[in-house]
Amino acid sequence: MKQPKKLTMKQKKFLTKREYDCSLYSLIKEYKTSYIFLNKKTNEKLRLEK
């Protein structure tokens, strides 16, 4: 698995807009149509469409 990266401001707003706590998530991968985030507490992956 890739090393999770810190979120950019754009990604933080993206998560906040969808009512996720951006402090709990790191970015794993960004695709043209979606993001894959990692929850730091539970180690679960979250895939959201852009």
mmCIF entry with sequence, helices, sheets and N, C-alpha, C, O atoms, coordinates in Angstrom:
data_MODEL
# 
_entry.id   MODEL 
# 
_entity.id                         1 
_entity.type                       polymer 
_entity.pdbx_number_of_molecules   1 
# 
_entity_poly.entity_id                      1 
_entity_poly.type                           'polypeptide(L)' 
_entity_poly.nstd_linkage                   no 
_entity_poly.nstd_monomer                   no 
_entity_poly.pdbx_seq_one_letter_code       MKQPKKLTMKQKKFLTKREYDCSLYSLIKEYKTSYIFLNKKTNEKLRLEK 
_entity_poly.pdbx_seq_one_letter_code_can   MKQPKKLTMKQKKFLTKREYDCSLYSLIKEYKTSYIFLNKKTNEKLRLEK 
_entity_poly.pdbx_strand_id                 A 
# 
loop_
_entity_poly_seq.entity_id 
_entity_poly_seq.num 
_entity_poly_seq.mon_id 
_entity_poly_seq.hetero 
1 1  MET n 
1 2  LYS n 
1 3  GLN n 
1 4  PRO n 
1 5  LYS n 
1 6  LYS n 
1 7  LEU n 
1 8  THR n 
1 9  MET n 
1 10 LYS n 
1 11 GLN n 
1 12 LYS n 
1 13 LYS n 
1 14 PHE n 
1 15 LEU n 
1 16 THR n 
1 17 LYS n 
1 18 ARG n 
1 19 GLU n 
1 20 TYR n 
1 21 ASP n 
1 22 CYS n 
1 23 SER n 
1 24 LEU n 
1 25 TYR n 
1 26 SER n 
1 27 LEU n 
1 28 ILE n 
1 29 LYS n 
1 30 GLU n 
1 31 TYR n 
1 32 LYS n 
1 33 THR n 
1 34 SER n 
1 35 TYR n 
1 36 ILE n 
1 37 PHE n 
1 38 LEU n 
1 39 ASN n 
1 40 LYS n 
1 41 LYS n 
1 42 THR n 
1 43 ASN n 
1 44 GLU n 
1 45 LYS n 
1 46 LEU n 
1 47 ARG n 
1 48 LEU n 
1 49 GLU n 
1 50 LYS n 
# 
_struct_asym.id          A 
_struct_asym.entity_id   1 
# 
loop_
_struct_conf.conf_type_id 
_struct_conf.id 
_struct_conf.pdbx_PDB_helix_id 
_struct_conf.beg_label_comp_id 
_struct_conf.beg_label_asym_id 
_struct_conf.beg_label_seq_id 
_struct_conf.pdbx_beg_PDB_ins_code 
_struct_conf.end_label_comp_id 
_struct_conf.end_label_asym_id 
_struct_conf.end_label_seq_id 
_struct_conf.pdbx_end_PDB_ins_code 
_struct_conf.beg_auth_comp_id 
_struct_conf.beg_auth_asym_id 
_struct_conf.beg_auth_seq_id 
_struct_conf.end_auth_comp_id 
_struct_conf.end_auth_asym_id 
_struct_conf.end_auth_seq_id 
_struct_conf.pdbx_PDB_helix_class 
_struct_conf.details 
_struct_conf.pdbx_PDB_helix_length 
HELX_P HELX_P1 AA1 MET A 9  ? LYS A 17 ? MET A 9  LYS A 17 1 ? 9 
HELX_P HELX_P2 AA2 CYS A 22 ? LEU A 24 ? CYS A 22 LEU A 24 5 ? 3 
# 
_struct_conf_type.id          HELX_P 
_struct_conf_type.criteria    ? 
_struct_conf_type.reference   ? 
# 
_struct_sheet.id               AA1 
_struct_sheet.type             ? 
_struct_sheet.number_strands   3 
_struct_sheet.details          ? 
# 
loop_
_struct_sheet_order.sheet_id 
_struct_sheet_order.range_id_1 
_struct_sheet_order.range_id_2 
_struct_sheet_order.offset 
_struct_sheet_order.sense 
AA1 1 2 ? anti-parallel 
AA1 2 3 ? anti-parallel 
# 
loop_
_struct_sheet_range.sheet_id 
_struct_sheet_range.id 
_struct_sheet_range.beg_label_comp_id 
_struct_sheet_range.beg_label_asym_id 
_struct_sheet_range.beg_label_seq_id 
_struct_sheet_range.pdbx_beg_PDB_ins_code 
_struct_sheet_range.end_label_comp_id 
_struct_sheet_range.end_label_asym_id 
_struct_sheet_range.end_label_seq_id 
_struct_sheet_range.pdbx_end_PDB_ins_code 
_struct_sheet_range.beg_auth_comp_id 
_struct_sheet_range.beg_auth_asym_id 
_struct_sheet_range.beg_auth_seq_id 
_struct_sheet_range.end_auth_comp_id 
_struct_sheet_range.end_auth_asym_id 
_struct_sheet_range.end_auth_seq_id 
AA1 1 TYR A 25 ? GLU A 30 ? TYR A 25 GLU A 30 
AA1 2 SER A 34 ? ASN A 39 ? SER A 34 ASN A 39 
AA1 3 LYS A 45 ? GLU A 49 ? LYS A 45 GLU A 49 
# 
loop_
_atom_site.group_PDB 
_atom_site.id 
_atom_site.type_symbol 
_atom_site.label_atom_id 
_atom_site.label_alt_id 
_atom_site.label_comp_id 
_atom_site.label_asym_id 
_atom_site.label_entity_id 
_atom_site.label_seq_id 
_atom_site.pdbx_PDB_ins_code 
_atom_site.Cartn_x 
_atom_site.Cartn_y 
_atom_site.Cartn_z 
_atom_site.occupancy 
_atom_site.B_iso_or_equiv 
_atom_site.pdbx_formal_charge 
_atom_site.auth_seq_id 
_atom_site.auth_comp_id 
_atom_site.auth_asym_id 
_atom_site.auth_atom_id 
_atom_site.pdbx_PDB_model_num 
ATOM 1   N N  . MET A 1 1  ? 0.844   -1.187 0.000   1.00 0.00 ? 1  MET A N  1 
ATOM 2   C CA . MET A 1 1  ? 0.000   0.000  0.000   1.00 0.00 ? 1  MET A CA 1 
ATOM 3   C C  . MET A 1 1  ? 0.884   1.243  0.000   1.00 0.00 ? 1  MET A C  1 
ATOM 4   O O  . MET A 1 1  ? 1.950   1.262  0.614   1.00 0.00 ? 1  MET A O  1 
ATOM 5   N N  . LYS A 1 2  ? 0.432   2.266  -0.687  1.00 0.00 ? 2  LYS A N  1 
ATOM 6   C CA . LYS A 1 2  ? 1.195   3.513  -0.740  1.00 0.00 ? 2  LYS A CA 1 
ATOM 7   C C  . LYS A 1 2  ? 1.180   4.218  0.607   1.00 0.00 ? 2  LYS A C  1 
ATOM 8   O O  . LYS A 1 2  ? 0.278   4.031  1.423   1.00 0.00 ? 2  LYS A O  1 
ATOM 9   N N  . GLN A 1 3  ? 2.194   5.024  0.810   1.00 0.00 ? 3  GLN A N  1 
ATOM 10  C CA . GLN A 1 3  ? 2.288   5.822  2.027   1.00 0.00 ? 3  GLN A CA 1 
ATOM 11  C C  . GLN A 1 3  ? 1.245   6.939  1.969   1.00 0.00 ? 3  GLN A C  1 
ATOM 12  O O  . GLN A 1 3  ? 1.205   7.684  0.989   1.00 0.00 ? 3  GLN A O  1 
ATOM 13  N N  . PRO A 1 4  ? 0.399   7.072  2.996   1.00 0.00 ? 4  PRO A N  1 
ATOM 14  C CA . PRO A 1 4  ? -0.595  8.151  3.000   1.00 0.00 ? 4  PRO A CA 1 
ATOM 15  C C  . PRO A 1 4  ? 0.065   9.530  3.020   1.00 0.00 ? 4  PRO A C  1 
ATOM 16  O O  . PRO A 1 4  ? 1.122   9.718  3.621   1.00 0.00 ? 4  PRO A O  1 
ATOM 17  N N  . LYS A 1 5  ? -0.575  10.485 2.354   1.00 0.00 ? 5  LYS A N  1 
ATOM 18  C CA . LYS A 1 5  ? -0.046  11.847 2.272   1.00 0.00 ? 5  LYS A CA 1 
ATOM 19  C C  . LYS A 1 5  ? -0.952  12.796 3.032   1.00 0.00 ? 5  LYS A C  1 
ATOM 20  O O  . LYS A 1 5  ? -2.124  12.507 3.278   1.00 0.00 ? 5  LYS A O  1 
ATOM 21  N N  . LYS A 1 6  ? -0.385  13.933 3.397   1.00 0.00 ? 6  LYS A N  1 
ATOM 22  C CA . LYS A 1 6  ? -1.182  14.978 4.032   1.00 0.00 ? 6  LYS A CA 1 
ATOM 23  C C  . LYS A 1 6  ? -2.186  15.533 3.035   1.00 0.00 ? 6  LYS A C  1 
ATOM 24  O O  . LYS A 1 6  ? -1.965  15.506 1.825   1.00 0.00 ? 6  LYS A O  1 
ATOM 25  N N  . LEU A 1 7  ? -3.279  16.030 3.560   1.00 0.00 ? 7  LEU A N  1 
ATOM 26  C CA . LEU A 1 7  ? -4.324  16.585 2.703   1.00 0.00 ? 7  LEU A CA 1 
ATOM 27  C C  . LEU A 1 7  ? -4.005  18.017 2.296   1.00 0.00 ? 7  LEU A C  1 
ATOM 28  O O  . LEU A 1 7  ? -3.430  18.782 3.071   1.00 0.00 ? 7  LEU A O  1 
ATOM 29  N N  . THR A 1 8  ? -4.380  18.364 1.086   1.00 0.00 ? 8  THR A N  1 
ATOM 30  C CA . THR A 1 8  ? -4.285  19.753 0.649   1.00 0.00 ? 8  THR A CA 1 
ATOM 31  C C  . THR A 1 8  ? -5.539  20.483 1.122   1.00 0.00 ? 8  THR A C  1 
ATOM 32  O O  . THR A 1 8  ? -6.490  19.855 1.589   1.00 0.00 ? 8  THR A O  1 
ATOM 33  N N  . MET A 1 9  ? -5.539  21.783 1.003   1.00 0.00 ? 9  MET A N  1 
ATOM 34  C CA . MET A 1 9  ? -6.696  22.570 1.424   1.00 0.00 ? 9  MET A CA 1 
ATOM 35  C C  . MET A 1 9  ? -7.936  22.185 0.613   1.00 0.00 ? 9  MET A C  1 
ATOM 36  O O  . MET A 1 9  ? -9.041  22.112 1.152   1.00 0.00 ? 9  MET A O  1 
ATOM 37  N N  . LYS A 1 10 ? -7.747  21.945 -0.660  1.00 0.00 ? 10 LYS A N  1 
ATOM 38  C CA . LYS A 1 10 ? -8.854  21.549 -1.543  1.00 0.00 ? 10 LYS A CA 1 
ATOM 39  C C  . LYS A 1 10 ? -9.480  20.229 -1.072  1.00 0.00 ? 10 LYS A C  1 
ATOM 40  O O  . LYS A 1 10 ? -10.703 20.085 -1.056  1.00 0.00 ? 10 LYS A O  1 
ATOM 41  N N  . GLN A 1 11 ? -8.640  19.282 -0.694  1.00 0.00 ? 11 GLN A N  1 
ATOM 42  C CA . GLN A 1 11 ? -9.129  17.983 -0.229  1.00 0.00 ? 11 GLN A CA 1 
ATOM 43  C C  . GLN A 1 11 ? -9.802  18.100 1.139   1.00 0.00 ? 11 GLN A C  1 
ATOM 44  O O  . GLN A 1 11 ? -10.781 17.404 1.411   1.00 0.00 ? 11 GLN A O  1 
ATOM 45  N N  . LYS A 1 12 ? -9.286  18.971 1.991   1.00 0.00 ? 12 LYS A N  1 
ATOM 46  C CA . LYS A 1 12 ? -9.913  19.196 3.298   1.00 0.00 ? 12 LYS A CA 1 
ATOM 47  C C  . LYS A 1 12 ? -11.317 19.762 3.130   1.00 0.00 ? 12 LYS A C  1 
ATOM 48  O O  . LYS A 1 12 ? -12.250 19.336 3.810   1.00 0.00 ? 12 LYS A O  1 
ATOM 49  N N  . LYS A 1 13 ? -11.462 20.720 2.226   1.00 0.00 ? 13 LYS A N  1 
ATOM 50  C CA . LYS A 1 13 ? -12.782 21.296 1.954   1.00 0.00 ? 13 LYS A CA 1 
ATOM 51  C C  . LYS A 1 13 ? -13.720 20.248 1.368   1.00 0.00 ? 13 LYS A C  1 
ATOM 52  O O  . LYS A 1 13 ? -14.906 20.211 1.697   1.00 0.00 ? 13 LYS A O  1 
ATOM 53  N N  . PHE A 1 14 ? -13.182 19.398 0.499   1.00 0.00 ? 14 PHE A N  1 
ATOM 54  C CA . PHE A 1 14 ? -13.944 18.316 -0.120  1.00 0.00 ? 14 PHE A CA 1 
ATOM 55  C C  . PHE A 1 14 ? -14.529 17.390 0.957   1.00 0.00 ? 14 PHE A C  1 
ATOM 56  O O  . PHE A 1 14 ? -15.710 17.045 0.902   1.00 0.00 ? 14 PHE A O  1 
ATOM 57  N N  . LEU A 1 15 ? -13.711 16.992 1.928   1.00 0.00 ? 15 LEU A N  1 
ATOM 58  C CA . LEU A 1 15 ? -14.173 16.115 3.012   1.00 0.00 ? 15 LEU A CA 1 
ATOM 59  C C  . LEU A 1 15 ? -15.158 16.827 3.935   1.00 0.00 ? 15 LEU A C  1 
ATOM 60  O O  . LEU A 1 15 ? -16.182 16.260 4.316   1.00 0.00 ? 15 LEU A O  1 
ATOM 61  N N  . THR A 1 16 ? -14.847 18.056 4.289   1.00 0.00 ? 16 THR A N  1 
ATOM 62  C CA . THR A 1 16 ? -15.696 18.824 5.191   1.00 0.00 ? 16 THR A CA 1 
ATOM 63  C C  . THR A 1 16 ? -17.077 19.050 4.584   1.00 0.00 ? 16 THR A C  1 
ATOM 64  O O  . THR A 1 16 ? -18.090 18.978 5.280   1.00 0.00 ? 16 THR A O  1 
ATOM 65  N N  . LYS A 1 17 ? -17.109 19.319 3.304   1.00 0.00 ? 17 LYS A N  1 
ATOM 66  C CA . LYS A 1 17 ? -18.372 19.527 2.589   1.00 0.00 ? 17 LYS A CA 1 
ATOM 67  C C  . LYS A 1 17 ? -19.265 18.283 2.672   1.00 0.00 ? 17 LYS A C  1 
ATOM 68  O O  . LYS A 1 17 ? -20.491 18.394 2.696   1.00 0.00 ? 17 LYS A O  1 
ATOM 69  N N  . ARG A 1 18 ? -18.647 17.112 2.716   1.00 0.00 ? 18 ARG A N  1 
ATOM 70  C CA . ARG A 1 18 ? -19.380 15.845 2.799   1.00 0.00 ? 18 ARG A CA 1 
ATOM 71  C C  . ARG A 1 18 ? -19.520 15.355 4.242   1.00 0.00 ? 18 ARG A C  1 
ATOM 72  O O  . ARG A 1 18 ? -19.873 14.200 4.483   1.00 0.00 ? 18 ARG A O  1 
ATOM 73  N N  . GLU A 1 19 ? -19.241 16.235 5.189   1.00 0.00 ? 19 GLU A N  1 
ATOM 74  C CA . GLU A 1 19 ? -19.410 15.995 6.621   1.00 0.00 ? 19 GLU A CA 1 
ATOM 75  C C  . GLU A 1 19 ? -18.502 14.900 7.184   1.00 0.00 ? 19 GLU A C  1 
ATOM 76  O O  . GLU A 1 19 ? -18.908 14.137 8.060   1.00 0.00 ? 19 GLU A O  1 
ATOM 77  N N  . TYR A 1 20 ? -17.266 14.830 6.671   1.00 0.00 ? 20 TYR A N  1 
ATOM 78  C CA . TYR A 1 20 ? -16.237 13.959 7.241   1.00 0.00 ? 20 TYR A CA 1 
ATOM 79  C C  . TYR A 1 20 ? -15.262 14.837 8.012   1.00 0.00 ? 20 TYR A C  1 
ATOM 80  O O  . TYR A 1 20 ? -15.036 15.991 7.650   1.00 0.00 ? 20 TYR A O  1 
ATOM 81  N N  . ASP A 1 21 ? -14.689 14.289 9.067   1.00 0.00 ? 21 ASP A N  1 
ATOM 82  C CA . ASP A 1 21 ? -13.695 15.019 9.851   1.00 0.00 ? 21 ASP A CA 1 
ATOM 83  C C  . ASP A 1 21 ? -12.339 14.897 9.155   1.00 0.00 ? 21 ASP A C  1 
ATOM 84  O O  . ASP A 1 21 ? -11.727 13.829 9.167   1.00 0.00 ? 21 ASP A O  1 
ATOM 85  N N  . CYS A 1 22 ? -11.876 15.980 8.554   1.00 0.00 ? 22 CYS A N  1 
ATOM 86  C CA . CYS A 1 22 ? -10.641 15.925 7.754   1.00 0.00 ? 22 CYS A CA 1 
ATOM 87  C C  . CYS A 1 22 ? -9.399  15.625 8.598   1.00 0.00 ? 22 CYS A C  1 
ATOM 88  O O  . CYS A 1 22 ? -8.382  15.200 8.050   1.00 0.00 ? 22 CYS A O  1 
ATOM 89  N N  . SER A 1 23 ? -9.457  15.831 9.903   1.00 0.00 ? 23 SER A N  1 
ATOM 90  C CA . SER A 1 23 ? -8.296  15.530 10.748  1.00 0.00 ? 23 SER A CA 1 
ATOM 91  C C  . SER A 1 23 ? -8.067  14.020 10.903  1.00 0.00 ? 23 SER A C  1 
ATOM 92  O O  . SER A 1 23 ? -6.987  13.594 11.314  1.00 0.00 ? 23 SER A O  1 
ATOM 93  N N  . LEU A 1 24 ? -9.079  13.217 10.576  1.00 0.00 ? 24 LEU A N  1 
ATOM 94  C CA . LEU A 1 24 ? -8.954  11.763 10.702  1.00 0.00 ? 24 LEU A CA 1 
ATOM 95  C C  . LEU A 1 24 ? -8.449  11.083 9.435   1.00 0.00 ? 24 LEU A C  1 
ATOM 96  O O  . LEU A 1 24 ? -8.141  9.891  9.455   1.00 0.00 ? 24 LEU A O  1 
ATOM 97  N N  . TYR A 1 25 ? -8.360  11.826 8.336   1.00 0.00 ? 25 TYR A N  1 
ATOM 98  C CA . TYR A 1 25 ? -8.068  11.195 7.049   1.00 0.00 ? 25 TYR A CA 1 
ATOM 99  C C  . TYR A 1 25 ? -6.752  11.645 6.425   1.00 0.00 ? 25 TYR A C  1 
ATOM 100 O O  . TYR A 1 25 ? -6.302  12.776 6.610   1.00 0.00 ? 25 TYR A O  1 
ATOM 101 N N  . SER A 1 26 ? -6.152  10.720 5.679   1.00 0.00 ? 26 SER A N  1 
ATOM 102 C CA . SER A 1 26 ? -4.976  10.986 4.845   1.00 0.00 ? 26 SER A CA 1 
ATOM 103 C C  . SER A 1 26 ? -5.314  10.532 3.437   1.00 0.00 ? 26 SER A C  1 
ATOM 104 O O  . SER A 1 26 ? -6.169  9.671  3.236   1.00 0.00 ? 26 SER A O  1 
ATOM 105 N N  . LEU A 1 27 ? -4.639  11.116 2.476   1.00 0.00 ? 27 LEU A N  1 
ATOM 106 C CA . LEU A 1 27 ? -4.875  10.753 1.081   1.00 0.00 ? 27 LEU A CA 1 
ATOM 107 C C  . LEU A 1 27 ? -3.984  9.579  0.692   1.00 0.00 ? 27 LEU A C  1 
ATOM 108 O O  . LEU A 1 27 ? -2.778  9.596  0.937   1.00 0.00 ? 27 LEU A O  1 
ATOM 109 N N  . ILE A 1 28 ? -4.587  8.565  0.086   1.00 0.00 ? 28 ILE A N  1 
ATOM 110 C CA . ILE A 1 28 ? -3.800  7.445  -0.445  1.00 0.00 ? 28 ILE A CA 1 
ATOM 111 C C  . ILE A 1 28 ? -3.573  7.655  -1.935  1.00 0.00 ? 28 ILE A C  1 
ATOM 112 O O  . ILE A 1 28 ? -2.443  7.575  -2.415  1.00 0.00 ? 28 ILE A O  1 
ATOM 113 N N  . LYS A 1 29 ? -4.656  7.924  -2.666  1.00 0.00 ? 29 LYS A N  1 
ATOM 114 C CA . LYS A 1 29 ? -4.533  8.040  -4.119  1.00 0.00 ? 29 LYS A CA 1 
ATOM 115 C C  . LYS A 1 29 ? -5.609  8.974  -4.655  1.00 0.00 ? 29 LYS A C  1 
ATOM 116 O O  . LYS A 1 29 ? -6.732  9.011  -4.153  1.00 0.00 ? 29 LYS A O  1 
ATOM 117 N N  . GLU A 1 30 ? -5.240  9.728  -5.686  1.00 0.00 ? 30 GLU A N  1 
ATOM 118 C CA . GLU A 1 30 ? -6.201  10.609 -6.354  1.00 0.00 ? 30 GLU A CA 1 
ATOM 119 C C  . GLU A 1 30 ? -6.317  10.173 -7.810  1.00 0.00 ? 30 GLU A C  1 
ATOM 120 O O  . GLU A 1 30 ? -5.321  10.084 -8.527  1.00 0.00 ? 30 GLU A O  1 
ATOM 121 N N  . TYR A 1 31 ? -7.543  9.904  -8.230  1.00 0.00 ? 31 TYR A N  1 
ATOM 122 C CA . TYR A 1 31 ? -7.829  9.562  -9.622  1.00 0.00 ? 31 TYR A CA 1 
ATOM 123 C C  . TYR A 1 31 ? -8.557  10.730 -10.270 1.00 0.00 ? 31 TYR A C  1 
ATOM 124 O O  . TYR A 1 31 ? -8.898  11.703 -9.597  1.00 0.00 ? 31 TYR A O  1 
ATOM 125 N N  . LYS A 1 32 ? -8.796  10.636 -11.576 1.00 0.00 ? 32 LYS A N  1 
ATOM 126 C CA . LYS A 1 32 ? -9.507  11.711 -12.276 1.00 0.00 ? 32 LYS A CA 1 
ATOM 127 C C  . LYS A 1 32 ? -10.909 11.918 -11.718 1.00 0.00 ? 32 LYS A C  1 
ATOM 128 O O  . LYS A 1 32 ? -11.384 13.050 -11.631 1.00 0.00 ? 32 LYS A O  1 
ATOM 129 N N  . THR A 1 33 ? -11.572 10.826 -11.340 1.00 0.00 ? 33 THR A N  1 
ATOM 130 C CA . THR A 1 33 ? -12.965 10.932 -10.910 1.00 0.00 ? 33 THR A CA 1 
ATOM 131 C C  . THR A 1 33 ? -13.194 10.675 -9.426  1.00 0.00 ? 33 THR A C  1 
ATOM 132 O O  . THR A 1 33 ? -14.318 10.828 -8.947  1.00 0.00 ? 33 THR A O  1 
ATOM 133 N N  . SER A 1 34 ? -12.154 10.289 -8.688  1.00 0.00 ? 34 SER A N  1 
ATOM 134 C CA . SER A 1 34 ? -12.363 9.974  -7.275  1.00 0.00 ? 34 SER A CA 1 
ATOM 135 C C  . SER A 1 34 ? -11.086 10.137 -6.446  1.00 0.00 ? 34 SER A C  1 
ATOM 136 O O  . SER A 1 34 ? -9.979  10.263 -6.970  1.00 0.00 ? 34 SER A O  1 
ATOM 137 N N  . TYR A 1 35 ? -11.295 10.128 -5.129  1.00 0.00 ? 35 TYR A N  1 
ATOM 138 C CA . TYR A 1 35 ? -10.199 10.140 -4.156  1.00 0.00 ? 35 TYR A CA 1 
ATOM 139 C C  . TYR A 1 35 ? -10.294 8.865  -3.328  1.00 0.00 ? 35 TYR A C  1 
ATOM 140 O O  . TYR A 1 35 ? -11.387 8.339  -3.116  1.00 0.00 ? 35 TYR A O  1 
ATOM 141 N N  . ILE A 1 36 ? -9.165  8.373  -2.865  1.00 0.00 ? 36 ILE A N  1 
ATOM 142 C CA . ILE A 1 36 ? -9.162  7.287  -1.881  1.00 0.00 ? 36 ILE A CA 1 
ATOM 143 C C  . ILE A 1 36 ? -8.438  7.813  -0.646  1.00 0.00 ? 36 ILE A C  1 
ATOM 144 O O  . ILE A 1 36 ? -7.267  8.190  -0.703  1.00 0.00 ? 36 ILE A O  1 
ATOM 145 N N  . PHE A 1 37 ? -9.161  7.828  0.469   1.00 0.00 ? 37 PHE A N  1 
ATOM 146 C CA . PHE A 1 37 ? -8.630  8.317  1.734   1.00 0.00 ? 37 PHE A CA 1 
ATOM 147 C C  . PHE A 1 37 ? -8.449  7.157  2.698   1.00 0.00 ? 37 PHE A C  1 
ATOM 148 O O  . PHE A 1 37 ? -9.065  6.102  2.544   1.00 0.00 ? 37 PHE A O  1 
ATOM 149 N N  . LEU A 1 38 ? -7.601  7.362  3.688   1.00 0.00 ? 38 LEU A N  1 
ATOM 150 C CA . LEU A 1 38 ? -7.384  6.373  4.735   1.00 0.00 ? 38 LEU A CA 1 
ATOM 151 C C  . LEU A 1 38 ? -7.760  7.000  6.072   1.00 0.00 ? 38 LEU A C  1 
ATOM 152 O O  . LEU A 1 38 ? -7.282  8.078  6.424   1.00 0.00 ? 38 LEU A O  1 
ATOM 153 N N  . ASN A 1 39 ? -8.623  6.308  6.808   1.00 0.00 ? 39 ASN A N  1 
ATOM 154 C CA . ASN A 1 39 ? -8.981  6.754  8.149   1.00 0.00 ? 39 ASN A CA 1 
ATOM 155 C C  . ASN A 1 39 ? -7.842  6.364  9.086   1.00 0.00 ? 39 ASN A C  1 
ATOM 156 O O  . ASN A 1 39 ? -7.511  5.185  9.203   1.00 0.00 ? 39 ASN A O  1 
ATOM 157 N N  . LYS A 1 40 ? -7.244  7.344  9.752   1.00 0.00 ? 40 LYS A N  1 
ATOM 158 C CA . LYS A 1 40 ? -6.068  7.101  10.601  1.00 0.00 ? 40 LYS A CA 1 
ATOM 159 C C  . LYS A 1 40 ? -6.396  6.266  11.839  1.00 0.00 ? 40 LYS A C  1 
ATOM 160 O O  . LYS A 1 40 ? -5.556  5.500  12.312  1.00 0.00 ? 40 LYS A O  1 
ATOM 161 N N  . LYS A 1 41 ? -7.604  6.411  12.361  1.00 0.00 ? 41 LYS A N  1 
ATOM 162 C CA . LYS A 1 41 ? -7.968  5.672  13.576  1.00 0.00 ? 41 LYS A CA 1 
ATOM 163 C C  . LYS A 1 41 ? -8.304  4.212  13.287  1.00 0.00 ? 41 LYS A C  1 
ATOM 164 O O  . LYS A 1 41 ? -7.813  3.314  13.971  1.00 0.00 ? 41 LYS A O  1 
ATOM 165 N N  . THR A 1 42 ? -9.132  3.976  12.283  1.00 0.00 ? 42 THR A N  1 
ATOM 166 C CA . THR A 1 42 ? -9.633  2.620  12.024  1.00 0.00 ? 42 THR A CA 1 
ATOM 167 C C  . THR A 1 42 ? -8.889  1.902  10.908  1.00 0.00 ? 42 THR A C  1 
ATOM 168 O O  . THR A 1 42 ? -9.096  0.707  10.698  1.00 0.00 ? 42 THR A O  1 
ATOM 169 N N  . ASN A 1 43 ? -8.023  2.615  10.188  1.00 0.00 ? 43 ASN A N  1 
ATOM 170 C CA . ASN A 1 43 ? -7.285  2.063  9.046   1.00 0.00 ? 43 ASN A CA 1 
ATOM 171 C C  . ASN A 1 43 ? -8.201  1.596  7.918   1.00 0.00 ? 43 ASN A C  1 
ATOM 172 O O  . ASN A 1 43 ? -7.817  0.735  7.126   1.00 0.00 ? 43 ASN A O  1 
ATOM 173 N N  . GLU A 1 44 ? -9.394  2.149  7.839   1.00 0.00 ? 44 GLU A N  1 
ATOM 174 C CA . GLU A 1 44 ? -10.325 1.804  6.766   1.00 0.00 ? 44 GLU A CA 1 
ATOM 175 C C  . GLU A 1 44 ? -10.125 2.746  5.595   1.00 0.00 ? 44 GLU A C  1 
ATOM 176 O O  . GLU A 1 44 ? -9.800  3.921  5.771   1.00 0.00 ? 44 GLU A O  1 
ATOM 177 N N  . LYS A 1 45 ? -10.322 2.217  4.399   1.00 0.00 ? 45 LYS A N  1 
ATOM 178 C CA . LYS A 1 45 ? -10.236 3.038  3.196   1.00 0.00 ? 45 LYS A CA 1 
ATOM 179 C C  . LYS A 1 45 ? -11.603 3.630  2.887   1.00 0.00 ? 45 LYS A C  1 
ATOM 180 O O  . LYS A 1 45 ? -12.637 3.001  3.112   1.00 0.00 ? 45 LYS A O  1 
ATOM 181 N N  . LEU A 1 46 ? -11.586 4.840  2.371   1.00 0.00 ? 46 LEU A N  1 
ATOM 182 C CA . LEU A 1 46 ? -12.810 5.536  1.997   1.00 0.00 ? 46 LEU A CA 1 
ATOM 183 C C  . LEU A 1 46 ? -12.639 6.055  0.579   1.00 0.00 ? 46 LEU A C  1 
ATOM 184 O O  . LEU A 1 46 ? -11.700 6.797  0.291   1.00 0.00 ? 46 LEU A O  1 
ATOM 185 N N  . ARG A 1 47 ? -13.546 5.664  -0.302  1.00 0.00 ? 47 ARG A N  1 
ATOM 186 C CA . ARG A 1 47 ? -13.474 6.121  -1.690  1.00 0.00 ? 47 ARG A CA 1 
ATOM 187 C C  . ARG A 1 47 ? -14.652 7.060  -1.941  1.00 0.00 ? 47 ARG A C  1 
ATOM 188 O O  . ARG A 1 47 ? -15.807 6.701  -1.714  1.00 0.00 ? 47 ARG A O  1 
ATOM 189 N N  . LEU A 1 48 ? -14.343 8.264  -2.411  1.00 0.00 ? 48 LEU A N  1 
ATOM 190 C CA . LEU A 1 48 ? -15.379 9.257  -2.692  1.00 0.00 ? 48 LEU A CA 1 
ATOM 191 C C  . LEU A 1 48 ? -15.243 9.756  -4.120  1.00 0.00 ? 48 LEU A C  1 
ATOM 192 O O  . LEU A 1 48 ? -14.144 10.050 -4.589  1.00 0.00 ? 48 LEU A O  1 
ATOM 193 N N  . GLU A 1 49 ? -16.379 9.846  -4.805  1.00 0.00 ? 49 GLU A N  1 
ATOM 194 C CA . GLU A 1 49 ? -16.399 10.384 -6.166  1.00 0.00 ? 49 GLU A CA 1 
ATOM 195 C C  . GLU A 1 49 ? -16.287 11.901 -6.101  1.00 0.00 ? 49 GLU A C  1 
ATOM 196 O O  . GLU A 1 49 ? -16.818 12.535 -5.189  1.00 0.00 ? 49 GLU A O  1 
ATOM 197 N N  . LYS A 1 50 ? -15.590 12.475 -7.077  1.00 0.00 ? 50 LYS A N  1 
ATOM 198 C CA . LYS A 1 50 ? -15.421 13.935 -7.122  1.00 0.00 ? 50 LYS A CA 1 
ATOM 199 C C  . LYS A 1 50 ? -16.698 14.602 -7.573  1.00 0.00 ? 50 LYS A C  1 
ATOM 200 O O  . LYS A 1 50 ? -16.752 15.828 -7.673  1.00 0.00 ? 50 LYS A O  1 
# 
